[in-house]
Amino acid sequence: MSDAPLLLTLIVPHELEEAVADALLARPDLTAGFSSMAAEGHGRSIQLVEADELVCGHVRRKRLDTVCSNREKADAILAMLREQFPGANFYYWLTPVLAHGRLA
């Protein structure tokens, strides 16, 4: 496993945002924190269900970003989410982090 830090980005259905946030907060051994923001899903693979989605042409999602100290912790977060939210329509990606820290 690589010891380089990684940015784990999760795209989750907006209705699961609080549950996913609670799951991440319950595991400080895996992540020290995360950022969340509104996101919109577009594309052929997106299923528009609600009336407002059909009108707008996109689905509401939540994006959560967390810096993981290594690949092992990122994989552990993904495994935890797979177990706690089986069948949930999550999308994720991992990006190398060149540097991170606080400006203070």
Contacts in CASP RR format, 6 or more apart in sequence:
PFRMAT RR
TARGET T0000
AUTHOR 0000-0000-0000
METHOD contacts of the structure
MODEL  1
MSDAPLLLTLIVPHELEEAVADALLARPDLTAGFSSMAAEGHGRSIQLVE
ADELVCGHVRRKRLDTVCSNREKADAILAMLREQFPGANFYYWLTPVLAH
GRLA
1 70 0 8 1.000
1 71 0 8 1.000
1 72 0 8 1.000
1 75 0 8 1.000
2 70 0 8 1.000
2 71 0 8 1.000
3 69 0 8 1.000
3 70 0 8 1.000
4 70 0 8 1.000
4 71 0 8 1.000
4 96 0 8 1.000
4 97 0 8 1.000
5 67 0 8 1.000
5 68 0 8 1.000
5 69 0 8 1.000
5 70 0 8 1.000
5 96 0 8 1.000
5 97 0 8 1.000
5 100 0 8 1.000
6 67 0 8 1.000
6 68 0 8 1.000
6 70 0 8 1.000
6 71 0 8 1.000
6 74 0 8 1.000
6 94 0 8 1.000
6 95 0 8 1.000
6 96 0 8 1.000
6 97 0 8 1.000
7 65 0 8 1.000
7 66 0 8 1.000
7 67 0 8 1.000
7 68 0 8 1.000
7 94 0 8 1.000
7 95 0 8 1.000
7 96 0 8 1.000
7 97 0 8 1.000
8 65 0 8 1.000
8 66 0 8 1.000
8 67 0 8 1.000
8 68 0 8 1.000
8 74 0 8 1.000
8 77 0 8 1.000
8 78 0 8 1.000
8 92 0 8 1.000
8 93 0 8 1.000
8 94 0 8 1.000
9 63 0 8 1.000
9 64 0 8 1.000
9 65 0 8 1.000
9 92 0 8 1.000
9 93 0 8 1.000
9 94 0 8 1.000
9 95 0 8 1.000
10 20 0 8 1.000
10 63 0 8 1.000
10 64 0 8 1.000
10 65 0 8 1.000
10 66 0 8 1.000
10 81 0 8 1.000
10 90 0 8 1.000
10 91 0 8 1.000
10 92 0 8 1.000
11 39 0 8 1.000
11 41 0 8 1.000
11 61 0 8 1.000
11 62 0 8 1.000
11 63 0 8 1.000
11 90 0 8 1.000
11 91 0 8 1.000
11 92 0 8 1.000
12 20 0 8 1.000
12 61 0 8 1.000
12 62 0 8 1.000
12 64 0 8 1.000
12 88 0 8 1.000
12 90 0 8 1.000
13 59 0 8 1.000
13 60 0 8 1.000
13 61 0 8 1.000
13 62 0 8 1.000
13 88 0 8 1.000
13 89 0 8 1.000
13 90 0 8 1.000
14 38 0 8 1.000
14 60 0 8 1.000
14 61 0 8 1.000
14 62 0 8 1.000
16 62 0 8 1.000
16 85 0 8 1.000
16 88 0 8 1.000
17 36 0 8 1.000
17 62 0 8 1.000
17 64 0 8 1.000
19 84 0 8 1.000
19 85 0 8 1.000
20 62 0 8 1.000
20 64 0 8 1.000
20 81 0 8 1.000
20 85 0 8 1.000
21 34 0 8 1.000
21 36 0 8 1.000
21 64 0 8 1.000
23 80 0 8 1.000
23 81 0 8 1.000
23 84 0 8 1.000
23 85 0 8 1.000
24 30 0 8 1.000
24 31 0 8 1.000
24 33 0 8 1.000
24 34 0 8 1.000
24 64 0 8 1.000
24 66 0 8 1.000
24 77 0 8 1.000
25 33 0 8 1.000
27 77 0 8 1.000
27 80 0 8 1.000
30 68 0 8 1.000
30 73 0 8 1.000
30 76 0 8 1.000
30 77 0 8 1.000
30 80 0 8 1.000
31 66 0 8 1.000
31 67 0 8 1.000
31 68 0 8 1.000
31 73 0 8 1.000
31 77 0 8 1.000
32 67 0 8 1.000
33 66 0 8 1.000
34 64 0 8 1.000
34 65 0 8 1.000
34 66 0 8 1.000
35 64 0 8 1.000
35 65 0 8 1.000
35 66 0 8 1.000
36 62 0 8 1.000
36 63 0 8 1.000
36 64 0 8 1.000
36 65 0 8 1.000
37 62 0 8 1.000
37 63 0 8 1.000
38 60 0 8 1.000
38 61 0 8 1.000
38 62 0 8 1.000
38 63 0 8 1.000
39 60 0 8 1.000
39 61 0 8 1.000
39 62 0 8 1.000
39 63 0 8 1.000
40 58 0 8 1.000
40 59 0 8 1.000
40 60 0 8 1.000
40 61 0 8 1.000
41 58 0 8 1.000
41 59 0 8 1.000
41 60 0 8 1.000
41 61 0 8 1.000
42 57 0 8 1.000
42 58 0 8 1.000
46 58 0 8 1.000
46 59 0 8 1.000
47 59 0 8 1.000
48 54 0 8 1.000
48 57 0 8 1.000
48 58 0 8 1.000
48 59 0 8 1.000
49 59 0 8 1.000
50 59 0 8 1.000
53 59 0 8 1.000
53 60 0 8 1.000
66 77 0 8 1.000
67 97 0 8 1.000
67 100 0 8 1.000
68 74 0 8 1.000
68 77 0 8 1.000
71 94 0 8 1.000
74 94 0 8 1.000
78 92 0 8 1.000
81 88 0 8 1.000
81 90 0 8 1.000
END
